Each structure stands twice: as C-alpha cells, then as structure tokens.
Amino acid sequence: MTKKVTKIGVLTSGGDSPGMNAAIRSVVRTAIYNGIEVFGIMHGYTGMVEDDIIKMDSRSVANIIQRGGTILKTSRCKEFMEPEGRKKAFLNLEKRGINGLVIIGGDGSFRGAQIFSSEFNIPCIGLPGTIDKDIAGTDFTIGFDTAVNTAVEAIDKIRDTAEAHDRLFLIEVMGRDAGYIAIHSGIASGAENVLIPERKTDVDEIVKSLKEKEKRKKLVNLIIVAEGDEFGGANDLSVYLKDKIPTLEVRVCILGHIQRGGSPTCTDRVIASRMGFHAVECLIEGKHNVFVGIVNNKMHYIPLNEAVKKKQKINQELINIVKILST
Ligand code: F6P
C-alpha cells in the first residue's frame, strides 16, 4: 500500500529557468492547503546531500512569482551521482520524515530522481523546468517561453543594426543539445537560416545561398546558430564564411545567459503554477515517479524512466517553414 505523503521536499536542479519560482510557490501553497508540510532543499541535490534544507511556509514564497532565477538556488551535483551521496541524501530526508519530493529541472535532474526513488522508495514527481524544451511528452517546459521571447527581442534589435550596415549577423542562442530556442526564435525573427544540433549543417549550402543573395543585393541576413550545432558555434561559422566569401561583412553576437534570466512571461507563470499544483495532487493521489506535462492543454503524467530515454524531436514542419519563408 502507498504511504500517505505528509512532508515533502521541493528542489530546483540543473540550469535555472524563468518560472521556477512560480512553480516553487505553487508546490508550497498547494501542499500547505492540503495539510502537507513543505521543506525547501537548497542548491538542488547538493542541499539534500549536505543537509541544507529549510522549512517553508506560505510567506516564504510571497512576492516571487514574477522573479527569474530560483529562490532555492540550483546546481549540478556530482556527489548525488554516486551511491554514497544518495545514501547521505536519503538519511537527511529520513530524519525530517520527508516522504515525497518534487524535482523541478531538466532530463538530467529527472534521471537523478528516478534512480533515487528506485533505491529508497521515495515518491518523486518531476516538473519540466528547462529553457531548452527538450523533454519529450510535454508541449511546454517551464522557462522556454520566456527564454525564446528574450532571444527574439534581442534579435529584433540586432536586425536594426544589421539593416543599417548591410551586414550578415550570426546570432548564437542557447541549446547545447537542443535546437528549440534557435528554431522558434529564427521563425519569429524572420531569420534566413537556423542551425541546430538535431540536423547536420550543410555549410556549403549556406555559402551558396549567401553568394546568390549577394548577387541580388540582399546583404542583410540573420542566421541563428544553436550553441550545440555540430559544425561549431557562431564564431566557427564566421571564420568559415569569411574565408569562403571575403566580401561579406559578418558580425557575431552570442546571446548567452541573458536567455536564462528575467521575469517569466505570463505563459511560463501559468504553466508553472498548473504543474506545481498537479505535482502535489500526484503525491496525494499516489501517482508516483512521473513528471507532469501538458499536452493539448491537458495534464499528462509521464513515467520518469520514459522521460530520461526520449528526447523531444524537432518538428520537421518548423524546419521547412524557416526554409520557405527565408527565400
Ligand atoms: O539550461 C540549459 C542550458 O541553458 C543549455 O542550453 C546550455 O548549454 C547550458 O544550460 C549552459 O549551462 P551553464 O549555465 O552551466 O553553462
């Protein structure tokens, strides 16, 4: 029989994403509403291993829904990858009577949760918190909407100066293994091309297309490069293109971590609040070791072990749209 969940821990892990605070607030307040005690685990799994755990109440999550980052802080914890680290973490939960966990993070964080729950029989619920949107089984991840809007706002500004100087700009966006920010920001900003890790980059095709555009005096071009593109980042591409087309005026702009910060959009606040609420409901109802996703505006509960095996695939339709609309 499933044990009743009476005390839960909540943590944020991996790269932070805007909306994590809204998710924490939702978990804390839903739990308290249901008579469940809540503990905040600081610095992701590190706080569990090092016993950095604080009691939370309704007030501790006041005035955070609009803030980026995470009040619980985050990290990528190496010790938790080892059995001894996880044992220490378990003992720290056990001494407080914590018998349920909500983990807000990406696929690496879910992997940790899955191993931990199978070793110590602690129910774990994941909330997909990543700007990369690379978790299969959900239409949304907390933070993607804010990050992509930050990128688009920046790219629009770059377009102004690109237009003024007739230049080619290579704009690098985040996404070590995933091209979602690149493809969405590329479509939304009218980019000529988008380079993503999920697809082999044909650089000679890019050279051909730029030469042809140069001939017809189309000199303003924006190319969006995901940082994890297999050809390399925007700097590598710039070197290659300058060598092949010396007449080209090329500039590189790496957007970097500004995409991870900032006040979450309304979409991110709402999905984070919905997911946080349902995470606690899952623990109460005994739905364990799943992550909460949203598909077609309905809540979905996907086993953590499935989430860690699959990657969100890039929709081919989006790739075609970039190509056709940039002609
Ligand atoms: O959170 C995901 C992500 O933003 C990736 O897109 C990026 O490659 C990575 O995190 C950067 O991580 P860090 O901040 O640790 O350098």
Boltz pocket constraint, residues with backbone or C-beta under 6 A from the ligand:
constraints:
  - pocket:
      binder: B
      contacts: [[A, 14], [A, 15], [A, 16], [A, 130], [A, 131], [A, 132], [A, 174], [A, 175], [A, 176], [A, 177], [A, 227], [A, 260]]
      max_distance: 6.0
